[in-house]
Every structure is written in structure tokens, then in C-alpha cells.
Amino acid sequence: MSNIQNTLILIKPDGLKKSLTGNILTKLSETKLIIVASRVVQVTPELGTQHYVALKDKPFFPELLDYIQGKMYGEEYRRVMAMVYRGDNAIKKVRDISGATNPEEADPTSIRGAYGRITTKGVFENVIHASSSTEDSEREIKLWFQPSEIVGQLYPTKKVVIDKREELIWA
């Protein structure tokens, strides 16, 4: 029985700075999932805060926000690569291949185990984000992508007129 799911994947600024995009995509290809959306995004404080809303009360939140915005890597690395993968058990497959959030606890053959580190401030530079549940996945995908940027229809949409132009938005 198949369990078709969608999952958001972010290659974080440290992954881009270390030129790991190709390595990460190669590793993700082992999941046999399909990419239905991809874009490079400069993360605003608002987007970062919305993405990490569940962690906003944690003491490390300011450093986490700086990290996802790439503030410590220089202007050319103030971005992430956002992707949506789709397929059978996508969330589990991607999380398994990504490894534990803490790079020191991640399997050395996983993406985070191979390429992640913990900074002296205690921030996990774990090069990749992967949605943790179907609820998080839907919230995150809708945060990072518009319906028109995704191949296929993942969630219900509706047509609206914005400033006299027609556009698809999330229903």
C-alpha cells in the first residue's frame, strides 16, 4: 500500500557555502522520490521566524534565525535552496537519509553526519532541513512556495484576482 507524501527540503546556507548541493542531491536521489519544486530563496527575518515558529521561545532562537539567513557566511551565501520532494513515505525516507538533527548524533553515512557540525555557540550547522510530519510538511511547503511554483497540485487551491491579475493561491 502506498503512502504518497510531500516534504520540504532546505539546503541551508552552510551547505551552499561548502558547495554540497550536488552531494546532497545525489544522496537524496537514493530515496527514489521526485522533485516537484525547487527555488533559491533569500530568507527574510519574517520567513525564518515563520519557518521556526515552534522554536521562537528557545534561548538559541536568535542564533538559529541568523543561521537560516546565512548572516555569518557573507552576502553571497545569504540564501537557501528550497525543494519539494514527493513520493511513497517521502517524509521518513528524507529524514532517514538526512540523519539526526544533531550532527554529532547523526549516522556518519547520513547527510548531517557527513557534512554537519556544531558551532562554538552551540548552533547545529546541519546543512539540511527536512519536514518532520505531514502537518509540518504542508505548513512549510505553503510557506516557501506558491501553487504556481510546484509541478502538480499538492493541496487545494483557488483562483483570486490580486491587483487585477489572476493568480493561484493556497485555498
ROVOKOL-153581 format. One record per residue (C-alpha): x, y, z; residue number from 1. Coordinates in pm, whole numbers, plus 50000, padded with zeros to 5 digits. Example, Ala and Ser with C-alpha at 12.3 -4.5 7.8 and 13.67 -1.06 7.14 Angstrom:
BEGIN
+-------+-------+-------+-----+
:     X :     Y :     Z :   k :
+-------+-------+-------+-----+
: 51230 : 49550 : 50780 :   1 :
: 51367 : 49894 : 50714 :   2 :
+-------+-------+-------+-----+
END
This chain:
BEGIN
+-------+-------+-------+-----+
:     X :     Y :     Z :   k :
+-------+-------+-------+-----+
: 50000 : 50000 : 50000 :   1 :
: 50147 : 50335 : 49901 :   2 :
: 50159 : 50641 : 50125 :   3 :
: 50227 : 50934 : 49890 :   4 :
: 50364 : 51231 : 50083 :   5 :
: 50526 : 51567 : 50016 :   6 :
: 50821 : 51702 : 50210 :   7 :
: 51009 : 52028 : 50219 :   8 :
: 51386 : 52011 : 50200 :   9 :
: 51612 : 52311 : 50251 :  10 :
: 51980 : 52307 : 50170 :  11 :
: 52087 : 52562 : 50428 :  12 :
: 52345 : 52841 : 50381 :  13 :
: 52630 : 52631 : 50523 :  14 :
: 52552 : 52358 : 50267 :  15 :
: 52565 : 52615 : 49986 :  16 :
: 52886 : 52774 : 50118 :  17 :
: 53055 : 52431 : 50132 :  18 :
: 52938 : 52355 : 49773 :  19 :
: 52745 : 52049 : 49894 :  20 :
: 52438 : 52093 : 49673 :  21 :
: 52545 : 51821 : 49426 :  22 :
: 52648 : 51580 : 49702 :  23 :
: 52318 : 51634 : 49887 :  24 :
: 52108 : 51590 : 49571 :  25 :
: 52298 : 51272 : 49487 :  26 :
: 52232 : 51134 : 49835 :  27 :
: 51863 : 51236 : 49817 :  28 :
: 51831 : 51054 : 49482 :  29 :
: 51871 : 50728 : 49676 :  30 :
: 51516 : 50785 : 49809 :  31 :
: 51371 : 50737 : 49456 :  32 :
: 51139 : 51036 : 49520 :  33 :
: 51064 : 51303 : 49262 :  34 :
: 51136 : 51676 : 49287 :  35 :
: 50819 : 51876 : 49218 :  36 :
: 50955 : 52221 : 49311 :  37 :
: 51288 : 52393 : 49357 :  38 :
: 51398 : 52752 : 49408 :  39 :
: 51674 : 52956 : 49566 :  40 :
: 51543 : 53188 : 49837 :  41 :
: 51693 : 53473 : 50034 :  42 :
: 51547 : 53416 : 50381 :  43 :
: 51395 : 53724 : 50541 :  44 :
: 51367 : 53753 : 50920 :  45 :
: 50990 : 53704 : 50878 :  46 :
: 51027 : 53385 : 50672 :  47 :
: 51287 : 53246 : 50913 :  48 :
: 51065 : 53323 : 51211 :  49 :
: 50760 : 53163 : 51048 :  50 :
: 50964 : 52857 : 50950 :  51 :
: 51100 : 52809 : 51303 :  52 :
: 50787 : 52931 : 51484 :  53 :
: 50787 : 52625 : 51715 :  54 :
: 51134 : 52726 : 51843 :  55 :
: 51076 : 53102 : 51886 :  56 :
: 51082 : 53086 : 52267 :  57 :
: 51409 : 52890 : 52284 :  58 :
: 51721 : 53073 : 52408 :  59 :
: 51911 : 52982 : 52089 :  60 :
: 51641 : 53126 : 51857 :  61 :
: 51833 : 53447 : 51762 :  62 :
: 52137 : 53241 : 51653 :  63 :
: 51907 : 52998 : 51466 :  64 :
: 51747 : 53288 : 51281 :  65 :
: 52090 : 53430 : 51188 :  66 :
: 52193 : 53081 : 51072 :  67 :
: 51895 : 53017 : 50839 :  68 :
: 51951 : 53367 : 50694 :  69 :
: 52319 : 53288 : 50637 :  70 :
: 52432 : 53602 : 50819 :  71 :
: 52765 : 53452 : 50926 :  72 :
: 52862 : 53329 : 50579 :  73 :
: 52886 : 53652 : 50382 :  74 :
: 52644 : 53820 : 50144 :  75 :
: 52683 : 53564 : 49863 :  76 :
: 52563 : 53282 : 50092 :  77 :
: 52259 : 53455 : 50239 :  78 :
: 52023 : 53207 : 50076 :  79 :
: 51889 : 52855 : 50087 :  80 :
: 51782 : 52610 : 49820 :  81 :
: 51422 : 52508 : 49887 :  82 :
: 51279 : 52193 : 49730 :  83 :
: 50967 : 51982 : 49750 :  84 :
: 51005 : 51608 : 49709 :  85 :
: 50705 : 51379 : 49657 :  86 :
: 50657 : 51005 : 49675 :  87 :
: 50589 : 50700 : 49884 :  88 :
: 50674 : 50767 : 50253 :  89 :
: 50868 : 51079 : 50148 :  90 :
: 50895 : 51227 : 50498 :  91 :
: 51051 : 50919 : 50659 :  92 :
: 51278 : 50847 : 50363 :  93 :
: 51419 : 51200 : 50357 :  94 :
: 51455 : 51222 : 50735 :  95 :
: 51633 : 50886 : 50743 :  96 :
: 51882 : 50991 : 50475 :  97 :
: 51925 : 51336 : 50637 :  98 :
: 52024 : 51190 : 50975 :  99 :
: 51973 : 51318 : 51329 : 100 :
: 51932 : 51695 : 51376 : 101 :
: 52242 : 51696 : 51596 : 102 :
: 52529 : 51624 : 51353 : 103 :
: 52732 : 51453 : 51628 : 104 :
: 52449 : 51202 : 51681 : 105 :
: 52378 : 51150 : 51310 : 106 :
: 52483 : 50833 : 51131 : 107 :
: 52815 : 50914 : 50957 : 108 :
: 52670 : 50796 : 50624 : 109 :
: 52377 : 51041 : 50653 : 110 :
: 52387 : 51393 : 50508 : 111 :
: 52413 : 51559 : 50850 : 112 :
: 52658 : 51301 : 50980 : 113 :
: 52887 : 51353 : 50682 : 114 :
: 52864 : 51732 : 50646 : 115 :
: 52722 : 51885 : 50966 : 116 :
: 52894 : 52039 : 51267 : 117 :
: 52808 : 52222 : 51589 : 118 :
: 52938 : 52579 : 51621 : 119 :
: 53111 : 52708 : 51932 : 120 :
: 52782 : 52889 : 52014 : 121 :
: 52602 : 52553 : 52006 : 122 :
: 52413 : 52606 : 51679 : 123 :
: 52367 : 52288 : 51477 : 124 :
: 52507 : 52362 : 51129 : 125 :
: 52338 : 52057 : 50987 : 126 :
: 52328 : 52166 : 50617 : 127 :
: 51973 : 52043 : 50551 : 128 :
: 51617 : 52078 : 50676 : 129 :
: 51360 : 51804 : 50623 : 130 :
: 50994 : 51822 : 50728 : 131 :
: 50913 : 51610 : 51034 : 132 :
: 50544 : 51531 : 50978 : 133 :
: 50266 : 51564 : 50721 : 134 :
: 50131 : 51866 : 50913 : 135 :
: 50471 : 52037 : 50923 : 136 :
: 50530 : 51949 : 50561 : 137 :
: 50209 : 52114 : 50441 : 138 :
: 50267 : 52426 : 50656 : 139 :
: 50628 : 52455 : 50539 : 140 :
: 50558 : 52395 : 50169 : 141 :
: 50285 : 52660 : 50172 : 142 :
: 50525 : 52898 : 50347 : 143 :
: 50810 : 52852 : 50099 : 144 :
: 50620 : 52800 : 49769 : 145 :
: 50320 : 52934 : 49581 : 146 :
: 50099 : 52681 : 49399 : 147 :
: 50223 : 52805 : 49060 : 148 :
: 50582 : 52714 : 49155 : 149 :
: 50501 : 52346 : 49206 : 150 :
: 50457 : 52084 : 48934 : 151 :
: 50119 : 51926 : 49002 : 152 :
: 49862 : 52012 : 49266 : 153 :
: 49965 : 51907 : 49615 : 154 :
: 49690 : 52086 : 49811 : 155 :
: 49359 : 52254 : 49728 : 156 :
: 49392 : 52591 : 49553 : 157 :
: 49156 : 52868 : 49446 : 158 :
: 49178 : 53145 : 49189 : 159 :
: 49172 : 53502 : 49310 : 160 :
: 49228 : 53839 : 49146 : 161 :
: 49509 : 54039 : 49305 : 162 :
: 49552 : 54393 : 49174 : 163 :
: 49356 : 54292 : 48863 : 164 :
: 49581 : 53996 : 48788 : 165 :
: 49473 : 53638 : 48827 : 166 :
: 49696 : 53416 : 49038 : 167 :
: 49674 : 53083 : 49218 : 168 :
: 49699 : 53098 : 49596 : 169 :
: 49657 : 52834 : 49867 : 170 :
: 49289 : 52774 : 49943 : 171 :
+-------+-------+-------+-----+
END
